[in-house]
Every structure is written in structure tokens, then in C-alpha cells.
């Protein structure tokens, strides 16, 4: 049983790009207050759960359920679970079991698209995003 689990252990690292657009559902201040700018290296299911729960926890007041709804559930009910508080109750959602990094990155891209954030908000490496970073001209503008 141990060897079976070890054989299918897939490690991943996800970076938070602070300069990227957080979209309409995420509170930028909450997002930037996250202590970890990197999740992993660790098992892909653990990292995905941590990243997605962080997005839910970074939602504007009243939008946690909307963020949770952007995370599609798994019909098998065997993946990691996410939770969101909404109107005094706790909503739960089971994620799919990710068997590869590719599956996880595709899923994460879909979630970021549904949240209307920059697609580089959570990425494979920490990079500056030319689409979201403020413009810094190399030379001063002439009058």
C-alpha cells in the first residue's frame, strides 16, 4: 500500500504573483496578506487544496461562495475538500484527485478564468506579468 501511494506521488510548486490582477471576486488586500508566496514543493493534491482554499479565504465579503463555485467538484468524492462560509453556514466542495501536474495546471487555469483574474496570478514560477505590472518607462517623459 505504501509503495502504491509513493508511486503516484506527484510534487508541484505554485507561486503567487503579487502584481497580477485579482479580478472581481478576490480582495487584493487579503490576497497580498497571505504569508506564503509559494505553495510547495509538496504533493499536487495538497498544494492545489492550499492554493484554492487561499483564494476562497481571499474573497471579498459575501463572495466566498462564488469563489467556491468556480471550483468544480469531483463526482467520486475522494479528492481534497474546500470550504467557504456563506450566510452563516459552511459550504463544502470536493476537488478531483489530481494524478499529474498537467491535470492540476489545467484545473487551476479554468478556476482563474472563471474568477476573471490574470492567468498568471498562480503560476509555475514567479515572474513579472507584463500585462498587470504598472508601466515603468525606462526614460522620463519629455515636456
HELIX and SHEET records of a PDB file:
HELIX    1   1 UNK A    2  UNK A    7  1                                   6    
HELIX    2   2 UNK A   28  UNK A   32  1                                   5    
HELIX    3   3 UNK A   44  UNK A   57  1                                  14    
HELIX    4   4 UNK A   64  UNK A   69  1                                   6    
HELIX    5   5 UNK A  101  UNK A  114  1                                  14    
SHEET    1   A 3 UNK A  38  UNK A  43  0                                        
SHEET    2   A 3 UNK A  11  UNK A  16 -1                                        
SHEET    3   A 3 UNK A 122  UNK A 123 -1                                        
SHEET    1   B 2 UNK A  81  UNK A  86  0                                        
SHEET    2   B 2 UNK A  89  UNK A  94 -1                                        
END                                                                             
